[in-house]
Amino acid sequence: MNDITWEEPFCGEGASCFRLGTDPQGNAYIAVAGAEDAYLTDTREALRSLILGIKAGEADHLL
């Protein structure tokens, strides 16, 4: 069993909420709030790259 520490949900207006989490082994997690048992996982470095890419506008075409 993973010891995941979940952050507060990130919610859009009228949309599902996403949660980010980490564990002591250096893994990062993304899940829909309320469905944390069905998560996507990778390294913290991969999560860092994802967040920096989003902040840089690399996902703006999805909006």
N, C-alpha and C positions, 0 to 999 in steps of 0.2 A: 504494500500500500504506500502511495506517495504522500509525503508530508508537504502538501501544496499550501502556500500562503497566498490567498486571493486578494487582489486589490478591490476597491469599491468599483461597481459597474460603471462603464462608460455608455451613456445612453443618448441616442438621437431622438429628436421629436417624433413621437409616434412609431418608433422603430424598436427592434430588439436591442437589448443591452448586452455588451460584451464585457468579459472580465479577463484580466491578465493576472497571471500568478507565477510564482517561482518556488523552487524547492532548494534545500541545502546542498544538493548535488550539482547545482549550476544549470538546471533545466528551466525552461520557460514554458508557459502554458497560455492558451487562448481558448475561451469557451463562451457560449451564450449563457447569460445569467439564468440560473435555474436549471441548467443542464451541464453543470461542471463535471459530471462523470463522463461526458462525451467531449473531451478536449483534444486540441491539436497541440503537439509538443515538439520542441526543438531546443537548441542551446540558447542561453541568455544572449550570446553574441548574435545569433540569428534574429532574436527579438529586437535587439538594439538596431541592427541593420534595417529591419522592417520599419521600425518607428522613425528612424532618420530618413529613410526613403519617403515615407508618407509626409513627414514634415517638409521635405524638399520638393513636394508636389508630384512625385513619381506615380501617385495613384489618383491624381485629380481627374483623369479621364473616366474613372469609375463613378464619379459623382453625377 
